[in-house]
């Protein structure tokens, strides 16, 4: 037809919001861009991005013109990314092992919540700090050397076994595997640590 969408063609709940945004754009005499869902002729749900432009008429009234673009694929990609992020977080937060990300300068930039179960520390107590002081003095030199080697891309076939101080001051025995991660955007190098508490099995 004339490009005007009826309420029946729009996804339930989106129609009123779109009308409100169009009225707001007209009242404030400013352009507006918003997204909403419609039913295609074949029954599919399609996402549209609508850019409305407010223009005065010769008799002093205001009209709006809209330009619609199909953004269904973009929305699907965004939703897939959100689902993937939620799954990734769930895997990290429920893993038996704890995962840490160490920068080239030796600072912990990420620590999964599993560390609290393993060593009693919260992620907030660990992130942003160098935590080598928690490693047993006899194991610290090897730990630092292995992290430097991992930063340079050295493949490490076996985990490093070392003692780490628990919050209760006891020593826990950890098997730690290390691998290099390079941020594609910045080129910055990190080491991913996968930490497994093996105190009760050694």
Backbone as CSV, one residue per row, in Angstrom:
resi,resn,N_x,N_y,N_z,CA_x,CA_y,CA_z,C_x,C_y,C_z
1,UNK,0.814,-1.164,0.000,0.000,0.000,0.000,0.866,1.237,0.000
2,UNK,0.515,2.165,0.901,1.187,3.456,0.942,2.391,3.459,1.875
3,UNK,2.781,2.288,2.401,3.935,2.215,3.289,3.577,2.430,4.741
4,UNK,2.297,2.696,5.034,1.867,2.886,6.412,1.549,1.535,7.027
5,UNK,2.075,1.255,8.206,1.838,-0.013,8.875,0.632,0.101,9.785
6,UNK,-0.187,-0.926,9.769,-1.336,-0.961,10.673,-0.956,-1.724,11.932
7,UNK,-1.783,-1.596,12.955,-1.505,-2.281,14.214,-1.477,-3.782,14.018
8,UNK,-2.342,-4.302,13.112,-2.409,-5.745,12.883,-1.129,-6.272,12.258
9,UNK,-0.404,-5.424,11.517,0.828,-5.865,10.859,2.032,-5.828,11.787
10,UNK,1.916,-5.153,12.921,3.043,-4.990,13.820,3.003,-6.003,14.942
11,UNK,4.175,-6.330,15.441,4.306,-7.294,16.528,3.600,-6.748,17.766
12,UNK,2.854,-7.618,18.482,2.116,-7.140,19.655,3.020,-6.398,20.638
13,UNK,2.581,-5.218,21.038,3.327,-4.440,22.011,4.235,-3.389,21.403
14,UNK,4.561,-3.520,20.107,5.458,-2.549,19.479,4.720,-1.346,18.897
15,UNK,3.444,-1.520,18.571,2.693,-0.473,17.864,2.594,0.806,18.692
16,UNK,2.166,0.678,19.947,1.961,1.873,20.775,3.261,2.642,20.966
17,UNK,4.356,1.923,21.146,5.641,2.590,21.318,6.037,3.377,20.085
18,UNK,5.801,2.800,18.905,6.143,3.495,17.663,5.303,4.750,17.476
19,UNK,4.012,4.636,17.751,3.130,5.806,17.640,3.616,6.899,18.586
20,UNK,3.960,6.515,19.800,4.435,7.494,20.780,5.704,8.189,20.318
21,UNK,6.646,7.433,19.734,7.894,8.027,19.261,7.659,8.959,18.074
22,UNK,6.710,8.598,17.198,6.381,9.473,16.065,5.759,10.781,16.561
23,UNK,4.847,10.678,17.524,4.229,11.877,18.083,5.261,12.756,18.783
24,UNK,6.181,12.115,19.484,7.233,12.853,20.189,8.127,13.586,19.195
25,UNK,8.478,12.921,18.089,9.319,13.547,17.067,8.601,14.740,16.447
26,UNK,7.300,14.579,16.176,6.526,15.659,15.578,6.417,16.836,16.531
27,UNK,6.126,16.561,17.802,5.958,17.619,18.801,7.252,18.407,19.003
28,UNK,8.380,17.674,19.083,9.665,18.318,19.372,10.390,18.801,18.118
29,UNK,9.808,18.530,16.960,10.394,18.915,15.673,11.827,18.399,15.530
30,UNK,12.009,17.145,15.852,13.337,16.552,15.695,13.190,15.161,15.093
31,UNK,14.205,14.754,14.363,14.199,13.436,13.747,14.354,12.361,14.824
32,UNK,13.924,11.162,14.506,14.001,10.063,15.461,14.258,8.767,14.715
33,UNK,14.994,7.870,15.349,15.249,6.548,14.780,14.919,5.502,15.825
34,UNK,14.157,4.494,15.440,13.785,3.449,16.381,13.587,2.141,15.619
35,UNK,13.557,1.049,16.367,13.420,-0.278,15.762,12.173,-0.954,16.314
36,UNK,11.542,-1.746,15.480,10.347,-2.482,15.896,10.170,-3.693,14.989
37,UNK,9.260,-4.572,15.411,9.021,-5.797,14.673,7.682,-5.737,13.939
38,UNK,7.660,-6.359,12.757,6.431,-6.458,11.979,6.293,-7.889,11.469
39,UNK,5.070,-8.230,11.069,4.825,-9.525,10.444,4.937,-9.370,8.931
40,UNK,5.831,-10.144,8.298,5.940,-10.133,6.848,4.753,-10.883,6.249
41,UNK,4.599,-10.761,4.926,3.478,-11.405,4.247,3.494,-12.921,4.427
42,UNK,4.696,-13.504,4.578,4.790,-14.951,4.738,4.724,-15.380,6.206
43,UNK,4.450,-14.438,7.106,4.298,-14.772,8.518,5.550,-14.617,9.353
44,UNK,6.706,-14.379,8.692,7.946,-14.189,9.453,7.882,-12.897,10.261
45,UNK,8.626,-12.873,11.371,8.785,-11.641,12.134,10.031,-10.935,11.620
46,UNK,9.872,-9.694,11.196,10.955,-8.912,10.602,11.212,-7.688,11.474
47,UNK,12.488,-7.408,11.724,12.877,-6.191,12.441,13.113,-5.067,11.434
48,UNK,12.522,-3.904,11.692,12.740,-2.726,10.862,13.374,-1.619,11.693
49,UNK,14.306,-0.903,11.070,14.799,0.341,11.661,14.145,1.469,10.885
50,UNK,13.431,2.340,11.587,12.654,3.407,10.961,13.254,4.749,11.354
51,UNK,13.690,5.502,10.365,14.191,6.851,10.612,13.134,7.823,10.143
52,UNK,12.569,8.575,11.080,11.513,9.529,10.737,12.096,10.936,10.720
53,UNK,11.719,11.693,9.701,12.180,13.069,9.524,10.979,13.997,9.610
54,UNK,11.088,15.020,10.440,10.001,15.979,10.623,10.212,17.141,9.659
55,UNK,9.140,17.501,8.931,9.233,18.605,7.971,7.972,19.469,8.070
56,UNK,8.140,20.806,8.069,6.958,21.693,8.097,6.282,21.717,6.730
57,UNK,4.971,21.905,6.739,4.214,22.044,5.494,3.968,23.524,5.224
58,UNK,3.460,23.817,4.037,3.230,25.212,3.647,2.224,25.903,4.557
59,UNK,1.268,25.137,5.108,0.246,25.758,5.961,0.657,25.774,7.442
60,UNK,1.941,25.500,7.723,2.418,25.617,9.094,2.302,24.354,9.926
61,UNK,1.745,23.298,9.373,1.662,22.041,10.117,2.967,21.273,9.966
62,UNK,3.047,20.126,10.628,4.251,19.311,10.553,3.885,17.931,10.006
63,UNK,4.722,17.432,9.154,4.542,16.065,8.656,5.805,15.269,8.966
64,UNK,5.656,13.969,8.970,6.845,13.132,9.157,6.966,12.175,7.979
65,UNK,8.178,11.951,7.578,8.474,10.975,6.536,9.379,9.919,7.151
66,UNK,9.150,8.679,6.779,9.930,7.588,7.366,10.705,6.820,6.323
67,UNK,11.910,6.401,6.703,12.713,5.516,5.850,12.943,4.234,6.630
68,UNK,12.470,3.120,6.089,12.544,1.834,6.788,13.640,0.972,6.184
69,UNK,14.404,0.314,7.066,15.446,-0.623,6.620,15.258,-1.937,7.368
70,UNK,15.381,-3.039,6.648,15.273,-4.369,7.251,16.572,-4.671,8.001
71,UNK,16.487,-4.819,9.328,17.680,-5.111,10.144,17.525,-6.466,10.853
72,UNK,16.735,-7.362,10.251,16.470,-8.663,10.873,17.768,-9.435,11.115
73,UNK,18.653,-9.483,10.099,19.908,-10.236,10.253,20.792,-9.611,11.326
74,UNK,20.836,-8.279,11.371,21.636,-7.585,12.380,21.121,-7.909,13.783
75,UNK,19.789,-7.885,13.946,19.200,-8.189,15.255,19.478,-9.631,15.657
76,UNK,19.395,-10.542,14.682,19.670,-11.951,14.976,21.113,-12.130,15.439
77,UNK,22.043,-11.418,14.794,23.451,-11.498,15.187,23.659,-10.930,16.587
78,UNK,22.972,-9.806,16.892,23.088,-9.209,18.220,22.559,-10.163,19.289
79,UNK,21.416,-10.780,19.011,20.815,-11.690,19.985,21.688,-12.932,20.172
80,UNK,22.298,-13.422,19.077,23.201,-14.577,19.186,24.420,-14.225,20.030
81,UNK,24.928,-13.000,19.876,26.081,-12.565,20.666,25.727,-12.495,22.142
82,UNK,24.528,-11.999,22.446,24.088,-11.918,23.846,23.953,-13.317,24.441
83,UNK,23.361,-14.251,23.673,23.217,-15.630,24.152,24.581,-16.265,24.385
84,UNK,25.507,-16.027,23.444,26.843,-16.581,23.565,27.547,-16.031,24.802
85,UNK,27.379,-14.725,25.049,28.001,-14.102,26.225,27.435,-14.690,27.510
86,UNK,26.102,-14.891,27.541,25.474,-15.471,28.740,25.979,-16.889,28.975
87,UNK,26.105,-17.667,27.891,26.594,-19.039,28.021,28.034,-19.047,28.507
88,UNK,28.871,-18.170,27.938,30.268,-18.075,28.329,30.388,-17.743,29.816
89,UNK,29.591,-16.767,30.274,29.622,-16.390,31.692,29.177,-17.559,32.569
90,UNK,28.134,-18.280,32.134,27.641,-19.411,32.921,28.708,-20.504,33.038
91,UNK,29.420,-20.756,31.934,30.474,-21.771,31.960,31.592,-21.369,32.926
92,UNK,31.990,-20.102,32.866,33.061,-19.627,33.744,32.641,-19.662,35.207
93,UNK,31.415,-19.209,35.462,30.982,-19.059,36.849,30.647,-20.387,37.507
94,UNK,30.393,-21.419,36.715,30.022,-22.705,37.280,31.095,-23.772,37.079
95,UNK,32.241,-23.363,36.563,33.324,-24.312,36.336,33.930,-24.750,37.660
96,UNK,34.344,-26.023,37.725,35.054,-26.522,38.907,36.398,-25.799,39.035
97,UNK,37.086,-25.577,37.902,38.347,-24.851,37.895,38.070,-23.345,37.952
98,UNK,39.098,-22.588,38.307,38.990,-21.140,38.200,39.851,-20.679,37.038
99,UNK,39.424,-19.598,36.403,40.102,-19.065,35.228,40.561,-17.647,35.546
100,UNK,41.807,-17.342,35.196,42.338,-15.998,35.384,43.001,-15.531,34.099
101,UNK,43.028,-14.218,33.910,43.704,-13.606,32.771,44.755,-12.654,33.327
102,UNK,46.017,-12.903,32.955,47.143,-12.145,33.482,47.743,-11.302,32.357
103,UNK,47.982,-10.016,32.623,48.566,-9.128,31.622,50.078,-9.309,31.555
104,UNK,50.692,-8.670,30.540,52.153,-8.737,30.401,52.863,-8.176,31.620
105,UNK,52.232,-7.211,32.290,52.848,-6.606,33.469,52.635,-7.438,34.727
106,UNK,51.926,-8.563,34.599,51.733,-9.445,35.741,50.483,-9.179,36.551
107,UNK,49.649,-8.239,36.102,48.421,-7.937,36.825,47.307,-8.888,36.416
108,UNK,46.471,-9.247,37.360,45.282,-10.053,37.065,44.206,-9.117,36.543
109,UNK,43.769,-9.327,35.297,42.750,-8.454,34.711,41.371,-9.116,34.706
110,UNK,41.339,-10.432,34.919,40.058,-11.138,35.079,40.286,-12.319,36.002
111,UNK,39.288,-12.579,36.857,39.324,-13.748,37.728,37.913,-14.287,37.866
112,UNK,37.717,-15.556,37.516,36.378,-16.136,37.602,35.983,-16.342,39.067
113,UNK,34.679,-16.359,39.331,34.191,-16.481,40.715,34.577,-17.783,41.409
114,UNK,34.964,-18.819,40.636,35.310,-20.105,41.242,36.471,-20.002,42.225
115,UNK,37.260,-18.936,42.115,38.393,-18.772,43.021,37.938,-18.684,44.479
116,UNK,36.759,-18.119,44.697,36.261,-18.005,46.075,36.115,-19.385,46.697
117,UNK,35.603,-20.342,45.930,35.456,-21.708,46.429,36.821,-22.361,46.639
118,UNK,37.779,-22.059,45.758,39.096,-22.684,45.845,39.974,-22.093,46.947
119,UNK,40.045,-20.757,46.988,41.021,-20.107,47.861,40.432,-19.088,48.834
120,UNK,39.124,-18.864,48.763,38.494,-17.984,49.736,38.500,-16.508,49.383
121,UNK,39.160,-16.113,48.296,39.221,-14.703,47.914,38.113,-14.378,46.914
122,UNK,37.584,-13.170,46.986,36.626,-12.722,45.978,37.390,-12.237,44.750
123,UNK,36.711,-12.205,43.616,37.338,-11.705,42.392,37.810,-10.268,42.585
124,UNK,37.023,-9.474,43.338,37.362,-8.063,43.544,38.689,-7.897,44.288
125,UNK,39.034,-8.868,45.137,40.293,-8.796,45.883,41.502,-9.137,45.010
126,UNK,41.261,-9.769,43.887,42.350,-10.283,43.049,42.587,-9.413,41.817
127,UNK,41.506,-8.947,41.182,41.618,-8.203,39.921,42.298,-6.851,40.156
128,UNK,43.193,-6.512,39.225,43.895,-5.234,39.294,45.176,-5.279,40.107
129,UNK,45.541,-6.455,40.571,46.735,-6.588,41.410,47.667,-7.662,40.843
130,UNK,48.909,-7.587,41.256,49.839,-8.691,41.030,49.714,-9.623,42.226
131,UNK,49.461,-10.901,41.985,49.141,-11.816,43.080,50.184,-12.916,43.276
132,UNK,51.408,-12.665,42.817,52.461,-13.650,43.002,52.803,-13.859,44.474
133,UNK,52.457,-12.870,45.326,52.740,-13.026,46.755,51.934,-14.168,47.376
134,UNK,50.873,-14.621,46.674,50.075,-15.743,47.178,50.727,-17.089,46.870
135,UNK,51.721,-17.081,45.982,52.412,-18.314,45.606,53.507,-18.602,46.632
136,UNK,53.659,-19.870,46.981,54.697,-20.279,47.939,56.068,-19.797,47.442
137,UNK,56.897,-19.228,48.351,58.213,-18.696,47.928,59.046,-19.697,47.129
138,UNK,58.956,-20.976,47.451,59.759,-21.976,46.739,59.242,-22.233,45.318
139,UNK,57.988,-21.860,45.053,57.369,-22.110,43.746,57.280,-20.852,42.884
140,UNK,57.551,-19.690,43.492,57.277,-18.417,42.816,58.146,-18.218,41.573
141,UNK,59.426,-18.546,41.664,60.319,-18.353,40.517,59.878,-19.152,39.303
142,UNK,59.492,-20.400,39.517,59.021,-21.245,38.411,57.727,-20.710,37.830
143,UNK,56.830,-20.225,38.695,55.555,-19.675,38.221,55.797,-18.464,37.322
144,UNK,56.668,-17.554,37.756,56.956,-16.362,36.962,57.621,-16.726,35.637
145,UNK,58.526,-17.711,35.664,59.203,-18.133,34.441,58.227,-18.762,33.456
146,UNK,57.311,-19.562,33.973,56.346,-20.230,33.085,55.393,-19.202,32.463
147,UNK,55.016,-18.186,33.215,54.137,-17.154,32.668,54.864,-16.371,31.582
148,UNK,56.135,-16.032,31.804,56.915,-15.332,30.764,57.013,-16.183,29.505
149,UNK,57.238,-17.475,29.669,57.331,-18.375,28.517,55.997,-18.448,27.766
150,UNK,54.904,-18.489,28.527,53.576,-18.541,27.899,53.310,-17.266,27.110
151,UNK,53.722,-16.117,27.649,53.536,-14.842,26.940,54.249,-14.840,25.595
152,UNK,55.367,-15.555,25.517,56.115,-15.631,24.262,55.590,-16.721,23.340
153,UNK,54.546,-17.409,23.771,53.907,-18.391,22.907,54.414,-19.803,23.064
154,UNK,55.221,-20.056,24.088,55.743,-21.405,24.303,54.620,-22.347,24.710
155,UNK,54.504,-23.469,24.009,53.487,-24.464,24.343,53.932,-25.249,25.571
156,UNK,53.021,-25.390,26.542,53.362,-26.054,27.791,52.538,-27.334,27.907
157,UNK,53.232,-28.446,27.737,52.538,-29.736,27.662,51.938,-30.160,28.999
158,UNK,52.594,-29.819,30.085,52.111,-30.288,31.395,51.791,-29.098,32.284
159,UNK,50.856,-29.279,33.205,50.518,-28.183,34.120,51.644,-27.934,35.117
160,UNK,51.658,-26.727,35.647,52.600,-26.379,36.712,51.917,-26.677,38.043
161,UNK,52.547,-27.481,38.862,51.996,-27.770,40.191,52.678,-26.842,41.199
162,UNK,51.880,-26.075,41.933,52.472,-25.169,42.910,51.520,-24.959,44.084
163,UNK,52.084,-24.434,45.147,51.312,-24.172,46.363,50.880,-22.705,46.394
164,UNK,49.615,-22.512,46.735,49.045,-21.162,46.772,48.386,-20.949,48.121
165,UNK,48.563,-19.747,48.668,48.048,-19.436,50.000,46.538,-19.228,49.970
166,UNK,45.813,-19.987,50.793,44.374,-19.807,50.989,44.154,-18.625,51.922
167,UNK,42.966,-18.064,51.873,42.648,-16.956,52.780,42.806,-17.365,54.245
168,UNK,42.569,-18.651,54.545,42.697,-19.115,55.930,44.158,-19.385,56.330
169,UNK,45.101,-18.998,55.448,46.547,-19.109,55.662,47.106,-20.504,55.394
170,UNK,46.270,-21.459,55.041,46.772,-22.787,54.688,47.290,-22.750,53.251
171,UNK,48.060,-23.774,52.874,48.554,-23.891,51.502,47.702,-24.897,50.741
172,UNK,47.265,-24.513,49.556,46.534,-25.410,48.662,47.453,-25.761,47.497
173,UNK,47.380,-26.997,47.049,48.179,-27.439,45.903,47.335,-27.275,44.641
174,UNK,47.879,-26.531,43.673,47.139,-26.227,42.455,47.890,-26.752,41.240
175,UNK,47.152,-27.325,40.295,47.687,-27.621,38.966,47.227,-26.501,38.047
176,UNK,48.186,-25.816,37.426,47.852,-24.630,36.638,48.362,-24.803,35.215
177,UNK,47.444,-24.720,34.259,47.832,-24.730,32.850,47.787,-23.300,32.338
178,UNK,48.689,-22.991,31.410,48.850,-21.631,30.914,48.845,-21.625,29.401
179,UNK,48.197,-20.634,28.822,48.237,-20.462,27.372,48.160,-18.981,27.046
180,UNK,48.753,-18.614,25.926,48.793,-17.205,25.526,47.504,-16.809,24.815
181,UNK,47.066,-15.594,25.089,45.938,-14.991,24.368,46.373,-13.615,23.896
182,UNK,46.173,-13.310,22.611,46.541,-12.012,22.052,45.272,-11.292,21.613
183,UNK,45.067,-10.092,22.142,43.914,-9.286,21.759,44.100,-8.824,20.316
184,UNK,43.141,-9.172,19.447,43.277,-8.864,18.022,43.304,-7.372,17.756
185,UNK,42.538,-6.605,18.538,42.434,-5.168,18.283,43.698,-4.419,18.700
186,UNK,44.198,-4.711,19.900,45.327,-3.947,20.437,46.677,-4.630,20.271
187,UNK,46.675,-5.955,20.035,47.922,-6.697,19.975,48.489,-7.022,21.342
188,UNK,47.791,-6.623,22.411,48.282,-6.873,23.763,48.220,-8.360,24.081
189,UNK,49.260,-8.842,24.781,49.350,-10.263,25.112,48.937,-10.512,26.562
190,UNK,48.260,-11.639,26.768,47.840,-12.060,28.092,48.151,-13.549,28.242
191,UNK,48.112,-14.010,29.493,48.190,-15.445,29.763,46.889,-15.871,30.431
192,UNK,46.277,-16.916,29.891,45.083,-17.504,30.498,45.539,-18.617,31.434
193,UNK,45.151,-18.504,32.701,45.485,-19.534,33.689,44.241,-20.352,34.005
194,UNK,44.373,-21.649,33.911,43.311,-22.556,34.341,43.813,-23.245,35.607
195,UNK,43.139,-22.969,36.733,43.631,-23.404,38.043,42.747,-24.513,38.619
196,UNK,43.360,-25.628,38.922,42.630,-26.753,39.516,43.225,-27.111,40.877
197,UNK,42.379,-27.170,41.895,42.816,-27.525,43.241,42.949,-29.051,43.326
198,UNK,44.186,-29.511,43.544,44.434,-30.961,43.619,44.944,-31.343,45.018
199,UNK,44.733,-30.472,45.983,45.247,-30.720,47.345,44.824,-32.070,47.897
200,UNK,43.580,-32.413,47.678,43.046,-33.624,48.286,43.293,-34.891,47.464
201,UNK,43.980,-34.742,46.324,44.204,-35.931,45.489,45.686,-36.218,45.293
202,UNK,46.570,-35.369,45.844,48.020,-35.618,45.683,48.555,-36.288,46.944
